[in-house]
Amino acid sequence: MRSAPSPFRTAVVLAATATTALVLSSCAQEESTPAATSTSADACADITTVSDGTLTVGTSDPAFPPYVINNKPANGKGFESAVAYAVADQMGFAPDQVTWTYAGFSQLFAPGQKDYDFALNQISITPKREKAVTFSDPYYEAANAVLVLKDSQFADVTSLAELQDAKIGVQIGTTALEQVESQIAPTQEVAVFDDTTASTQALKNGSIDAIVTDLPTTLYLGAVEVSGVVVGQLPQEQAADSWGLALQKDNPLVSCANQALGALTESGELLTITNKWMTEYTQAPVLG
């Protein structure tokens, strides 16, 4: 992973990251070949996938670090890429049996037939989304954060109230819009963009003053994509957003996915993956 650039060094370390503690039961592990050693692989031996003998994973394009490196999820590098392959392994799928498909962010959790077995793309588990798709147990929790340009009049803000006059942009379909409207209550209408690439470009050209997205993405954008500063993260009124694997509604595969995540949590592998890819992307003050 690249060393943390200056926005990381200057950020106040207040956000804690760790995987969600999942206490899930699993079957007794059997001695066998490496491809069949996982308890989840045994329990999911007769699962049905969209393509026989293959696990198809959905995500969006482009995908940013730390979730996917070089916008190539098939390389196994990056947090969500690594999680996908670890879950696949627990289900009994070798890396060459995993394929990727792409859709717009909102389409990943829209109602209807899916051409993937599960999708992951920092998809927060919400009651509204649960009406359209079935979620696995959480694999990560994150807060939303605010990114502005270094020379912005808002670069030194320390409170939510100081952001009220800012023109703020968010990605469509994310939890950021509701949180911005309820916590910042901006005087200008929030700008909604199709994806993070579009909102980042709007920030660069001055069409908006700030963008709000999940904290790890915000830190990456501020360090690499723009000359920006993460002024802080939005406070969590109850708990941080929990991200889950999104499956077609009522897909029985969710039981296998949950067993896989439970096994990864119990073994410590999910924590190891999280620490490897996410540690540098969790530092920002909480705006009061």
MOCOR-V949610 format. One record per residue. N is the residue number from 0. RES is the residue in three letters. PHI is phi as a letter, one per 40 degrees, with the letter a starting at -180 (NA if undefined). NEAR is the number of other ideal C-beta (glycine too) atoms within 8 Angstrom. D_LAST is the distance of its C-alpha to the last C-alpha in whole Angstrom. Layout:
n->N res->RES phi->PHI near->NEAR d_last->D_LAST
n->N res->RES phi->PHI near->NEAR d_last->D_LAST
This chain:
n->0 res->MET phi->NA near->6 d_last->31
n->1 res->ARG phi->c near->4 d_last->31
n->2 res->SER phi->c near->4 d_last->29
n->3 res->ALA phi->c near->7 d_last->25
n->4 res->PRO phi->c near->9 d_last->25
n->5 res->SER phi->d near->6 d_last->23
n->6 res->PRO phi->c near->12 d_last->20
n->7 res->PHE phi->c near->11 d_last->20
n->8 res->ARG phi->c near->7 d_last->21
n->9 res->THR phi->c near->6 d_last->18
n->10 res->ALA phi->c near->11 d_last->15
n->11 res->VAL phi->c near->6 d_last->14
n->12 res->VAL phi->c near->6 d_last->15
n->13 res->LEU phi->b near->9 d_last->13
n->14 res->ALA phi->c near->11 d_last->14
n->15 res->ALA phi->c near->5 d_last->17
n->16 res->THR phi->b near->9 d_last->20
n->17 res->ALA phi->a near->8 d_last->23
n->18 res->THR phi->c near->10 d_last->25
n->19 res->THR phi->c near->10 d_last->25
n->20 res->ALA phi->c near->6 d_last->27
n->21 res->LEU phi->b near->10 d_last->30
n->22 res->VAL phi->b near->5 d_last->33
n->23 res->LEU phi->b near->12 d_last->36
n->24 res->SER phi->c near->3 d_last->40
n->25 res->SER phi->a near->10 d_last->42
n->26 res->CYS phi->c near->6 d_last->46
n->27 res->ALA phi->c near->4 d_last->48
n->28 res->GLN phi->c near->7 d_last->48
n->29 res->GLU phi->b near->7 d_last->51
n->30 res->GLU phi->c near->4 d_last->53
n->31 res->SER phi->a near->5 d_last->54
n->32 res->THR phi->c near->5 d_last->53
n->33 res->PRO phi->d near->4 d_last->50
n->34 res->ALA phi->c near->7 d_last->49
n->35 res->ALA phi->b near->10 d_last->50
n->36 res->THR phi->c near->10 d_last->48
n->37 res->SER phi->c near->13 d_last->45
n->38 res->THR phi->c near->12 d_last->45
n->39 res->SER phi->c near->15 d_last->43
n->40 res->ALA phi->c near->14 d_last->46
n->41 res->ASP phi->c near->11 d_last->49
n->42 res->ALA phi->c near->10 d_last->47
n->43 res->CYS phi->b near->14 d_last->46
n->44 res->ALA phi->c near->7 d_last->50
n->45 res->ASP phi->b near->4 d_last->51
n->46 res->ILE phi->c near->9 d_last->48
n->47 res->THR phi->b near->5 d_last->48
n->48 res->THR phi->b near->11 d_last->46
n->49 res->VAL phi->c near->8 d_last->46
n->50 res->SER phi->b near->7 d_last->49
n->51 res->ASP phi->d near->4 d_last->51
n->52 res->GLY phi->g near->5 d_last->51
n->53 res->THR phi->b near->11 d_last->47
n->54 res->LEU phi->b near->11 d_last->44
n->55 res->THR phi->b near->14 d_last->42
n->56 res->VAL phi->b near->16 d_last->38
n->57 res->GLY phi->b near->16 d_last->36
n->58 res->THR phi->a near->14 d_last->33
n->59 res->SER phi->b near->11 d_last->32
n->60 res->ASP phi->b near->6 d_last->34
n->61 res->PRO phi->c near->7 d_last->32
n->62 res->ALA phi->b near->12 d_last->30
n->63 res->PHE phi->b near->11 d_last->28
n->64 res->PRO phi->c near->8 d_last->28
n->65 res->PRO phi->c near->13 d_last->27
n->66 res->TYR phi->c near->14 d_last->28
n->67 res->VAL phi->b near->14 d_last->31
n->68 res->ILE phi->c near->10 d_last->33
n->69 res->ASN phi->g near->6 d_last->35
n->70 res->ASN phi->f near->8 d_last->34
n->71 res->LYS phi->b near->8 d_last->37
n->72 res->PRO phi->c near->12 d_last->36
n->73 res->ALA phi->c near->7 d_last->40
n->74 res->ASN phi->c near->8 d_last->40
n->75 res->GLY phi->g near->7 d_last->38
n->76 res->LYS phi->b near->9 d_last->35
n->77 res->GLY phi->h near->13 d_last->31
n->78 res->PHE phi->d near->13 d_last->29
n->79 res->GLU phi->c near->14 d_last->30
n->80 res->SER phi->c near->15 d_last->34
n->81 res->ALA phi->c near->13 d_last->34
n->82 res->VAL phi->c near->12 d_last->33
n->83 res->ALA phi->d near->12 d_last->35
n->84 res->TYR phi->c near->11 d_last->38
n->85 res->ALA phi->c near->13 d_last->38
n->86 res->VAL phi->c near->14 d_last->37
n->87 res->ALA phi->d near->14 d_last->41
n->88 res->ASP phi->c near->12 d_last->42
n->89 res->GLN phi->c near->15 d_last->42
n->90 res->MET phi->c near->15 d_last->43
n->91 res->GLY phi->h near->12 d_last->46
n->92 res->PHE phi->b near->10 d_last->46
n->93 res->ALA phi->c near->8 d_last->46
n->94 res->PRO phi->d near->9 d_last->44
n->95 res->ASP phi->c near->4 d_last->47
n->96 res->GLN phi->b near->9 d_last->47
n->97 res->VAL phi->b near->15 d_last->44
n->98 res->THR phi->b near->8 d_last->43
n->99 res->TRP phi->b near->10 d_last->40
n->100 res->THR phi->b near->9 d_last->40
n->101 res->TYR phi->b near->7 d_last->37
n->102 res->ALA phi->a near->9 d_last->36
n->103 res->GLY phi->c near->8 d_last->33
n->104 res->PHE phi->d near->13 d_last->30
n->105 res->SER phi->c near->8 d_last->30
n->106 res->GLN phi->c near->7 d_last->34
n->107 res->LEU phi->c near->14 d_last->33
n->108 res->PHE phi->b near->11 d_last->32
n->109 res->ALA phi->c near->8 d_last->34
n->110 res->PRO phi->c near->6 d_last->37
n->111 res->GLY phi->h near->4 d_last->40
n->112 res->GLN phi->c near->4 d_last->42
n->113 res->LYS phi->b near->12 d_last->41
n->114 res->ASP phi->c near->7 d_last->42
n->115 res->TYR phi->b near->10 d_last->40
n->116 res->ASP phi->c near->11 d_last->40
n->117 res->PHE phi->a near->13 d_last->37
n->118 res->ALA phi->b near->15 d_last->34
n->119 res->LEU phi->a near->15 d_last->31
n->120 res->ASN phi->a near->12 d_last->28
n->121 res->GLN phi->f near->10 d_last->25
n->122 res->ILE phi->c near->14 d_last->26
n->123 res->SER phi->c near->10 d_last->23
n->124 res->ILE phi->c near->11 d_last->25
n->125 res->THR phi->b near->7 d_last->24
n->126 res->PRO phi->d near->5 d_last->27
n->127 res->LYS phi->c near->6 d_last->28
n->128 res->ARG phi->c near->13 d_last->29
n->129 res->GLU phi->c near->10 d_last->30
n->130 res->LYS phi->c near->6 d_last->33
n->131 res->ALA phi->b near->9 d_last->34
n->132 res->VAL phi->b near->13 d_last->34
n->133 res->THR phi->b near->11 d_last->34
n->134 res->PHE phi->b near->13 d_last->32
n->135 res->SER phi->c near->13 d_last->32
n->136 res->ASP phi->c near->12 d_last->30
n->137 res->PRO phi->c near->11 d_last->27
n->138 res->TYR phi->b near->13 d_last->27
n->139 res->TYR phi->a near->11 d_last->24
n->140 res->GLU phi->b near->11 d_last->20
n->141 res->ALA phi->a near->12 d_last->17
n->142 res->ALA phi->b near->12 d_last->14
n->143 res->ASN phi->c near->15 d_last->14
n->144 res->ALA phi->a near->15 d_last->12
n->145 res->VAL phi->b near->16 d_last->13
n->146 res->LEU phi->b near->16 d_last->16
n->147 res->VAL phi->b near->14 d_last->17
n->148 res->LEU phi->c near->11 d_last->20
n->149 res->LYS phi->c near->8 d_last->21
n->150 res->ASP phi->c near->5 d_last->22
n->151 res->SER phi->c near->9 d_last->20
n->152 res->GLN phi->c near->4 d_last->18
n->153 res->PHE phi->b near->12 d_last->15
n->154 res->ALA phi->c near->11 d_last->15
n->155 res->ASP phi->b near->5 d_last->13
n->156 res->VAL phi->c near->10 d_last->10
n->157 res->THR phi->b near->9 d_last->7
n->158 res->SER phi->b near->8 d_last->5
n->159 res->LEU phi->c near->11 d_last->6
n->160 res->ALA phi->c near->5 d_last->8
n->161 res->GLU phi->c near->8 d_last->10
n->162 res->LEU phi->c near->16 d_last->11
n->163 res->GLN phi->c near->10 d_last->13
n->164 res->ASP phi->c near->6 d_last->16
n->165 res->ALA phi->c near->12 d_last->16
n->166 res->LYS phi->c near->10 d_last->19
n->167 res->ILE phi->b near->17 d_last->18
n->168 res->GLY phi->b near->15 d_last->20
n->169 res->VAL phi->b near->16 d_last->20
n->170 res->GLN phi->c near->13 d_last->23
n->171 res->ILE phi->c near->10 d_last->25
n->172 res->GLY phi->g near->6 d_last->25
n->173 res->THR phi->c near->10 d_last->22
n->174 res->THR phi->c near->9 d_last->19
n->175 res->ALA phi->c near->11 d_last->17
n->176 res->LEU phi->d near->10 d_last->18
n->177 res->GLU phi->c near->7 d_last->17
n->178 res->GLN phi->c near->11 d_last->14
n->179 res->VAL phi->c near->14 d_last->13
n->180 res->GLU phi->c near->10 d_last->15
n->181 res->SER phi->c near->6 d_last->13
n->182 res->GLN phi->c near->10 d_last->10
n->183 res->ILE phi->c near->11 d_last->10
n->184 res->ALA phi->f near->7 d_last->13
n->185 res->PRO phi->c near->14 d_last->15
n->186 res->THR phi->c near->5 d_last->18
n->187 res->GLN phi->b near->8 d_last->20
n->188 res->GLU phi->c near->4 d_last->22
n->189 res->VAL phi->c near->11 d_last->20
n->190 res->ALA phi->c near->12 d_last->23
n->191 res->VAL phi->b near->8 d_last->24
n->192 res->PHE phi->b near->12 d_last->26
n->193 res->ASP phi->c near->6 d_last->29
n->194 res->ASP phi->a near->12 d_last->27
n->195 res->THR phi->c near->12 d_last->25
n->196 res->THR phi->d near->7 d_last->28
n->197 res->ALA phi->c near->9 d_last->28
n->198 res->SER phi->c near->16 d_last->24
n->199 res->THR phi->c near->12 d_last->25
n->200 res->GLN phi->c near->8 d_last->28
n->201 res->ALA phi->c near->13 d_last->26
n->202 res->LEU phi->c near->18 d_last->23
n->203 res->LYS phi->c near->8 d_last->26
n->204 res->ASN phi->c near->6 d_last->28
n->205 res->GLY phi->g near->5 d_last->26
n->206 res->SER phi->c near->8 d_last->26
n->207 res->ILE phi->b near->12 d_last->22
n->208 res->ASP phi->c near->10 d_last->19
n->209 res->ALA phi->a near->16 d_last->17
n->210 res->ILE phi->b near->16 d_last->18
n->211 res->VAL phi->b near->15 d_last->16
n->212 res->THR phi->a near->15 d_last->18
n->213 res->ASP phi->c near->11 d_last->17
n->214 res->LEU phi->d near->15 d_last->16
n->215 res->PRO phi->d near->13 d_last->20
n->216 res->THR phi->c near->12 d_last->21
n->217 res->THR phi->c near->17 d_last->18
n->218 res->LEU phi->c near->18 d_last->19
n->219 res->TYR phi->c near->13 d_last->23
n->220 res->LEU phi->c near->16 d_last->23
n->221 res->GLY phi->c near->13 d_last->21
n->222 res->ALA phi->c near->12 d_last->23
n->223 res->VAL phi->b near->7 d_last->27
n->224 res->GLU phi->c near->8 d_last->27
n->225 res->VAL phi->b near->10 d_last->25
n->226 res->SER phi->c near->5 d_last->24
n->227 res->GLY phi->b near->14 d_last->21
n->228 res->VAL phi->b near->11 d_last->17
n->229 res->VAL phi->c near->15 d_last->15
n->230 res->VAL phi->c near->15 d_last->11
n->231 res->GLY phi->i near->12 d_last->9
n->232 res->GLN phi->b near->15 d_last->9
n->233 res->LEU phi->c near->16 d_last->8
n->234 res->PRO phi->c near->9 d_last->7
n->235 res->GLN phi->c near->7 d_last->11
n->236 res->GLU phi->c near->4 d_last->12
n->237 res->GLN phi->b near->3 d_last->15
n->238 res->ALA phi->a near->5 d_last->16
n->239 res->ALA phi->c near->7 d_last->16
n->240 res->ASP phi->d near->11 d_last->18
n->241 res->SER phi->b near->11 d_last->22
n->242 res->TRP phi->b near->13 d_last->24
n->243 res->GLY phi->b near->11 d_last->28
n->244 res->LEU phi->c near->13 d_last->31
n->245 res->ALA phi->b near->14 d_last->32
n->246 res->LEU phi->b near->16 d_last->36
n->247 res->GLN phi->d near->8 d_last->38
n->248 res->LYS phi->d near->8 d_last->38
n->249 res->ASP phi->g near->5 d_last->40
n->250 res->ASN phi->c near->10 d_last->41
n->251 res->PRO phi->c near->7 d_last->42
n->252 res->LEU phi->c near->13 d_last->41
n->253 res->VAL phi->c near->12 d_last->38
n->254 res->SER phi->c near->8 d_last->40
n->255 res->CYS phi->c near->12 d_last->41
n->256 res->ALA phi->c near->15 d_last->37
n->257 res->ASN phi->c near->11 d_last->36
n->258 res->GLN phi->c near->15 d_last->39
n->259 res->ALA phi->c near->15 d_last->38
n->260 res->LEU phi->c near->17 d_last->34
n->261 res->GLY phi->c near->15 d_last->35
n->262 res->ALA phi->c near->14 d_last->38
n->263 res->LEU phi->c near->13 d_last->36
n->264 res->THR phi->c near->14 d_last->33
n->265 res->GLU phi->c near->8 d_last->36
n->266 res->SER phi->c near->7 d_last->37
n->267 res->GLY phi->g near->7 d_last->34
n->268 res->GLU phi->c near->8 d_last->35
n->269 res->LEU phi->c near->14 d_last->32
n->270 res->LEU phi->c near->10 d_last->30
n->271 res->THR phi->c near->8 d_last->32
n->272 res->ILE phi->c near->13 d_last->31
n->273 res->THR phi->c near->14 d_last->27
n->274 res->ASN phi->c near->8 d_last->27
n->275 res->LYS phi->c near->9 d_last->30
n->276 res->TRP phi->b near->12 d_last->28
n->277 res->MET phi->b near->13 d_last->24
n->278 res->THR phi->d near->9 d_last->23
n->279 res->GLU phi->c near->10 d_last->23
n->280 res->TYR phi->b near->10 d_last->21
n->281 res->THR phi->b near->13 d_last->18
n->282 res->GLN phi->b near->11 d_last->16
n->283 res->ALA phi->a near->15 d_last->12
n->284 res->PRO phi->c near->10 d_last->9
n->285 res->VAL phi->c near->11 d_last->6
n->286 res->LEU phi->c near->14 d_last->4
n->287 res->GLY phi->c near->6 d_last->0
